[in-house]
């Protein structure tokens, strides 16, 4: 039986190209509490309270945080879910959901 050996060039041509990655970015504001962020991230992303708190603290101190890195379609879905999540009932005068965007992950 004869063995077939593929060169690195042949292997790279047969490998499926990886989809570009996108970050889902949550932006800070003064209309949402840590509790809101923690519960929202648990419901939409399945994050435990500890991770939700960590991300709430990051968005509060730096102005933004990446809550997920995924494919473009999935990132758009998760961004839209954040935008549609609703207002924070603990803040009087809160008008709606937090703001979120997606951005491409720079290629390495």
KOLVO-429430 format. One line per field, with one value per residue (C-alpha): x, y, z; residue number from 1; residue in one letter; chain. Coordinates in Angstrom, 1 decimal, always signed. Layout:
BEGIN
east	c(X|...)
north	c(Y|...)
up	c(Z|...)
n	c(NUM|...)
res	c(a|...)
chain	c(A|...)
END
This chain:
BEGIN
east	c(+0.0|+1.4|+1.3|+0.2|+2.0|+0.4|+2.6|+1.9|+0.6|-1.8|-3.1|-3.7|-5.7|-8.0|-8.6|-11.8|-11.2|-12.1|-14.9|-13.8|-14.5|-16.5|-16.6|-19.9|-19.2|-21.3|-21.0|-21.3|-24.0|-25.5|-29.0|-28.2|-27.2|-24.7|-27.6|-29.2|-26.0|-25.5|-29.0|-29.0|-25.7|-27.0|-30.2|-28.7|-25.3|-25.6|-22.8|-22.6|-23.1|-19.3|-18.6|-21.5|-20.2|-16.7|-18.0|-20.3|-17.3|-15.2|-17.8|-18.3|-14.6|-13.4|-16.5|-16.9|-16.3|-16.3|-19.0|-18.5|-16.3|-18.0|-19.1|-20.6|-24.2|-24.0|-22.6|-25.4|-28.0|-26.4|-26.1|-29.7|-30.8|-28.9|-30.6|-34.0|-33.5|-35.4|-35.0|-33.6|-36.5|-34.2|-33.3|-36.1|-36.2|-34.3|-35.5|-34.4|-31.8|-28.0|-26.1|-24.1|-22.2|-20.2|-16.7|-14.4|-11.5|-8.2|-6.5|-3.3)
north	c(+0.0|+3.4|+6.3|+9.7|+12.7|+16.1|+19.2|+22.0|+24.1|+21.3|+21.0|+24.7|+24.7|+21.9|+23.3|+25.3|+29.0|+30.1|+32.6|+36.1|+36.7|+39.6|+41.1|+41.9|+45.2|+46.4|+50.2|+52.0|+54.4|+55.8|+54.3|+50.7|+49.0|+46.2|+44.0|+44.7|+43.8|+40.6|+39.4|+40.3|+38.5|+35.4|+35.3|+36.1|+34.5|+31.9|+33.6|+32.9|+35.9|+36.1|+36.6|+39.0|+41.1|+41.1|+42.3|+44.9|+46.3|+46.4|+48.3|+50.7|+51.4|+51.4|+52.5|+49.3|+45.5|+42.6|+40.2|+37.6|+36.8|+34.8|+34.7|+37.7|+36.3|+35.1|+38.5|+40.4|+38.2|+38.7|+42.5|+42.6|+40.7|+43.2|+46.1|+44.6|+43.4|+46.3|+49.0|+48.7|+48.8|+49.7|+53.1|+55.6|+57.3|+54.5|+54.7|+51.3|+48.7|+49.1|+50.0|+47.3|+47.1|+44.5|+45.0|+42.7|+41.1|+42.3|+39.4|+38.2)
up	c(+0.0|-1.0|+1.4|+0.3|+1.8|+1.6|+1.6|+4.0|+1.1|+0.0|+3.6|+4.0|+0.7|+1.9|+5.4|+5.7|+6.2|+9.8|+10.0|+11.2|+14.9|+16.4|+19.9|+21.5|+23.3|+26.3|+26.9|+30.2|+31.2|+34.5|+33.9|+34.9|+38.1|+38.7|+39.6|+36.2|+34.3|+36.4|+35.8|+32.1|+31.5|+33.3|+31.3|+27.9|+28.1|+31.0|+32.9|+36.7|+39.1|+39.7|+36.0|+35.6|+38.5|+37.0|+33.7|+35.4|+37.3|+34.1|+32.1|+35.0|+35.4|+31.8|+30.0|+27.9|+28.1|+25.7|+26.8|+24.0|+21.0|+18.3|+14.7|+13.1|+13.0|+16.6|+17.7|+16.0|+17.7|+21.2|+20.6|+19.5|+22.6|+24.8|+23.0|+23.5|+27.1|+28.6|+31.3|+34.8|+37.2|+40.0|+38.4|+38.4|+35.0|+33.2|+29.6|+28.2|+27.6|+27.8|+24.6|+22.9|+19.6|+17.7|+16.3|+14.3|+16.2|+14.7|+12.8|+14.2)
n	c(1|2|3|4|5|6|7|8|9|10|11|12|13|14|15|16|17|18|19|20|21|22|23|24|25|26|27|28|29|30|31|32|33|34|35|36|37|38|39|40|41|42|43|44|45|46|47|48|49|50|51|52|53|54|55|56|57|58|59|60|61|62|63|64|65|66|67|68|69|70|71|72|73|74|75|76|77|78|79|80|81|82|83|84|85|86|87|88|89|90|91|92|93|94|95|96|97|98|99|100|101|102|103|104|105|106|107|108)
res	c(x|x|x|x|x|x|x|x|x|x|x|x|x|x|x|x|x|x|x|x|x|x|x|x|x|x|x|x|x|x|x|x|x|x|x|x|x|x|x|x|x|x|x|x|x|x|x|x|x|x|x|x|x|x|x|x|x|x|x|x|x|x|x|x|x|x|x|x|x|x|x|x|x|x|x|x|x|x|x|x|x|x|x|x|x|x|x|x|x|x|x|x|x|x|x|x|x|x|x|x|x|x|x|x|x|x|x|x)
chain	c(A|A|A|A|A|A|A|A|A|A|A|A|A|A|A|A|A|A|A|A|A|A|A|A|A|A|A|A|A|A|A|A|A|A|A|A|A|A|A|A|A|A|A|A|A|A|A|A|A|A|A|A|A|A|A|A|A|A|A|A|A|A|A|A|A|A|A|A|A|A|A|A|A|A|A|A|A|A|A|A|A|A|A|A|A|A|A|A|A|A|A|A|A|A|A|A|A|A|A|A|A|A|A|A|A|A|A|A)
END
